[in-house]
Amino acid sequence: MKVVKLAGLWEKKDKQGNPSLIGDLNKISKVVVMKNTSKNKDKDPDYFLCIGPKSKKVKGGKSSH
């Protein structure tokens, strides 16, 4: 099987200490892989893959989102 590398991912932790993987997909989109912290059954997924817009940087280095 031929694979294509889409993004590099960096591990981050949220305020509760839950790990996630975050990376830029392109100039306007980012991807996030988050652990399913509310998994109740074996059929529930272990992780979620999410895609969304990158935060826009404003003067002073703070994001606008």
Backbone as JSON Lines, residues from 0, in Angstrom:
{"i":0,"aa":"M","n":[0.84,-1.17,0.0],"ca":[0.0,0.0,0.0],"c":[0.89,1.24,0.0]}
{"i":1,"aa":"K","n":[0.62,2.16,-0.89],"ca":[1.35,3.41,-0.95],"c":[0.69,4.41,0.0]}
{"i":2,"aa":"V","n":[1.5,5.08,0.8],"ca":[0.97,6.07,1.74],"c":[1.53,7.45,1.42]}
{"i":3,"aa":"V","n":[0.8,8.47,1.84],"ca":[1.19,9.85,1.63],"c":[1.24,10.53,2.99]}
{"i":4,"aa":"K","n":[2.37,11.15,3.3],"ca":[2.48,11.89,4.56],"c":[1.75,13.22,4.4]}
{"i":5,"aa":"L","n":[0.77,13.47,5.26],"ca":[-0.03,14.69,5.17],"c":[0.42,15.8,6.1]}
{"i":6,"aa":"A","n":[0.9,15.43,7.29],"ca":[1.25,16.47,8.26],"c":[2.15,15.9,9.34]}
{"i":7,"aa":"G","n":[2.95,16.77,9.93],"ca":[3.67,16.43,11.15],"c":[2.78,16.78,12.33]}
{"i":8,"aa":"L","n":[2.83,15.98,13.38],"ca":[1.97,16.21,14.54],"c":[2.81,16.4,15.8]}
{"i":9,"aa":"W","n":[2.36,17.28,16.67],"ca":[3.02,17.54,17.94],"c":[2.07,17.2,19.06]}
{"i":10,"aa":"E","n":[2.59,16.58,20.12],"ca":[1.76,16.22,21.26],"c":[1.58,17.42,22.18]}
{"i":11,"aa":"K","n":[0.35,17.66,22.54],"ca":[-0.02,18.73,23.48],"c":[-0.92,18.11,24.54]}
{"i":12,"aa":"K","n":[-1.07,18.77,25.67],"ca":[-1.99,18.32,26.72],"c":[-2.96,19.44,27.03]}
{"i":13,"aa":"D","n":[-4.24,19.07,27.23],"ca":[-5.23,20.07,27.59],"c":[-5.15,20.37,29.09]}
{"i":14,"aa":"K","n":[-6.04,21.2,29.58],"ca":[-6.0,21.62,30.99],"c":[-6.21,20.45,31.95]}
{"i":15,"aa":"Q","n":[-6.89,19.39,31.48],"ca":[-7.11,18.21,32.3],"c":[-5.98,17.19,32.17]}
{"i":16,"aa":"G","n":[-4.98,17.48,31.33],"ca":[-3.85,16.59,31.13],"c":[-4.05,15.53,30.06]}
{"i":17,"aa":"N","n":[-5.16,15.61,29.32],"ca":[-5.42,14.66,28.23],"c":[-4.57,14.99,27.02]}
{"i":18,"aa":"P","n":[-3.86,14.01,26.46],"ca":[-2.99,14.28,25.3],"c":[-3.79,14.42,24.01]}
{"i":19,"aa":"S","n":[-3.27,15.22,23.09],"ca":[-3.8,15.31,21.73],"c":[-2.62,15.54,20.8]}
{"i":20,"aa":"L","n":[-2.82,15.26,19.53],"ca":[-1.81,15.48,18.5],"c":[-2.32,16.57,17.58]}
{"i":21,"aa":"I","n":[-1.49,17.6,17.33],"ca":[-1.92,18.76,16.55],"c":[-0.89,19.07,15.48]}
{"i":22,"aa":"G","n":[-1.37,19.4,14.27],"ca":[-0.47,19.78,13.2],"c":[-1.18,20.56,12.12]}
{"i":23,"aa":"D","n":[-0.4,21.25,11.3],"ca":[-0.94,22.0,10.16],"c":[-1.09,21.07,8.97]}
{"i":24,"aa":"L","n":[-2.27,21.1,8.36],"ca":[-2.52,20.31,7.16],"c":[-2.09,21.1,5.92]}
{"i":25,"aa":"N","n":[-2.38,22.38,5.92],"ca":[-1.99,23.29,4.85],"c":[-1.99,24.71,5.41]}
{"i":26,"aa":"K","n":[-1.99,25.73,4.55],"ca":[-1.91,27.11,5.02],"c":[-3.14,27.56,5.79]}
{"i":27,"aa":"I","n":[-4.29,26.93,5.58],"ca":[-5.52,27.4,6.21],"c":[-6.17,26.37,7.14]}
{"i":28,"aa":"S","n":[-5.67,25.14,7.17],"ca":[-6.31,24.1,7.96],"c":[-5.34,23.42,8.91]}
{"i":29,"aa":"K","n":[-5.88,22.97,10.04],"ca":[-5.09,22.19,10.99],"c":[-5.84,20.88,11.28]}
{"i":30,"aa":"V","n":[-5.11,19.88,11.77],"ca":[-5.71,18.62,12.17],"c":[-5.42,18.4,13.65]}
{"i":31,"aa":"V","n":[-6.36,17.73,14.31],"ca":[-6.22,17.4,15.72],"c":[-6.68,15.97,15.91]}
{"i":32,"aa":"V","n":[-5.88,15.16,16.6],"ca":[-6.25,13.8,16.97],"c":[-6.42,13.81,18.49]}
{"i":33,"aa":"M","n":[-7.65,13.51,18.94],"ca":[-7.95,13.55,20.37],"c":[-8.4,12.19,20.86]}
{"i":34,"aa":"K","n":[-7.97,11.82,22.06],"ca":[-8.39,10.58,22.68],"c":[-9.85,10.71,23.08]}
{"i":35,"aa":"N","n":[-10.62,9.65,22.88],"ca":[-12.02,9.63,23.28],"c":[-12.07,9.39,24.79]}
{"i":36,"aa":"T","n":[-12.22,10.45,25.55],"ca":[-12.22,10.34,27.01],"c":[-13.56,9.91,27.58]}
{"i":37,"aa":"S","n":[-14.57,9.76,26.72],"ca":[-15.89,9.31,27.19],"c":[-16.27,7.96,26.57]}
{"i":38,"aa":"K","n":[-15.28,7.14,26.27],"ca":[-15.51,5.83,25.68],"c":[-16.2,4.93,26.71]}
{"i":39,"aa":"N","n":[-17.35,4.34,26.3],"ca":[-18.11,3.48,27.2],"c":[-18.14,2.03,26.76]}
{"i":40,"aa":"K","n":[-18.05,1.8,25.44],"ca":[-18.16,0.44,24.89],"c":[-16.97,0.16,23.99]}
{"i":41,"aa":"D","n":[-16.68,-1.12,23.76],"ca":[-15.58,-1.51,22.87],"c":[-15.8,-0.99,21.45]}
{"i":42,"aa":"K","n":[-17.05,-0.82,21.04],"ca":[-17.35,-0.34,19.69],"c":[-17.11,1.16,19.53]}
{"i":43,"aa":"D","n":[-17.0,1.89,20.64],"ca":[-16.72,3.32,20.58],"c":[-15.28,3.52,20.12]}
{"i":44,"aa":"P","n":[-15.02,4.58,19.33],"ca":[-13.64,4.81,18.85],"c":[-12.71,5.19,19.99]}
{"i":45,"aa":"D","n":[-11.44,4.85,19.83],"ca":[-10.42,5.22,20.8],"c":[-9.98,6.68,20.63]}
{"i":46,"aa":"Y","n":[-9.98,7.16,19.38],"ca":[-9.53,8.51,19.05],"c":[-10.48,9.14,18.04]}
{"i":47,"aa":"F","n":[-10.47,10.47,17.99],"ca":[-11.19,11.23,16.98],"c":[-10.19,12.05,16.17]}
{"i":48,"aa":"L","n":[-10.36,12.08,14.85],"ca":[-9.56,12.92,13.95],"c":[-10.43,14.09,13.54]}
{"i":49,"aa":"C","n":[-9.98,15.31,13.85],"ca":[-10.75,16.51,13.55],"c":[-9.93,17.42,12.64]}
{"i":50,"aa":"I","n":[-10.63,18.19,11.81],"ca":[-9.99,19.16,10.94],"c":[-10.73,20.48,11.11]}
{"i":51,"aa":"G","n":[-9.98,21.58,11.11],"ca":[-10.59,22.89,11.27],"c":[-9.67,23.97,10.77]}
{"i":52,"aa":"P","n":[-10.16,25.22,10.81],"ca":[-9.33,26.33,10.34],"c":[-8.2,26.63,11.32]}
{"i":53,"aa":"K","n":[-7.07,27.07,10.78],"ca":[-5.96,27.5,11.63],"c":[-6.35,28.81,12.29]}
{"i":54,"aa":"S","n":[-5.9,29.01,13.51],"ca":[-6.13,30.27,14.2],"c":[-5.35,31.37,13.52]}
{"i":55,"aa":"K","n":[-5.96,32.52,13.4],"ca":[-5.27,33.67,12.79],"c":[-4.49,34.38,13.87]}
{"i":56,"aa":"K","n":[-3.24,34.68,13.58],"ca":[-2.39,35.43,14.51],"c":[-2.67,36.92,14.35]}
{"i":57,"aa":"V","n":[-2.79,37.6,15.46],"ca":[-2.97,39.05,15.43],"c":[-1.74,39.69,16.07]}
{"i":58,"aa":"K","n":[-1.6,40.99,15.92],"ca":[-0.44,41.7,16.46],"c":[-0.26,41.39,17.94]}
{"i":59,"aa":"G","n":[0.93,41.05,18.34],"ca":[1.22,40.71,19.71],"c":[1.32,39.21,19.93]}
{"i":60,"aa":"G","n":[1.09,38.42,18.87],"ca":[1.26,36.98,18.94],"c":[0.08,36.2,19.5]}
{"i":61,"aa":"K","n":[-1.03,36.87,19.81],"ca":[-2.2,36.18,20.34],"c":[-3.1,35.76,19.18]}
{"i":62,"aa":"S","n":[-3.78,34.6,19.34],"ca":[-4.67,34.15,18.29],"c":[-6.02,34.83,18.43]}
{"i":63,"aa":"S","n":[-6.73,34.94,17.33],"ca":[-8.04,35.61,17.33],"c":[-9.16,34.64,17.62]}
{"i":64,"aa":"H","n":[-8.88,33.36,17.82],"ca":[-9.92,32.36,18.11],"c":[-9.77,31.83,19.5]}
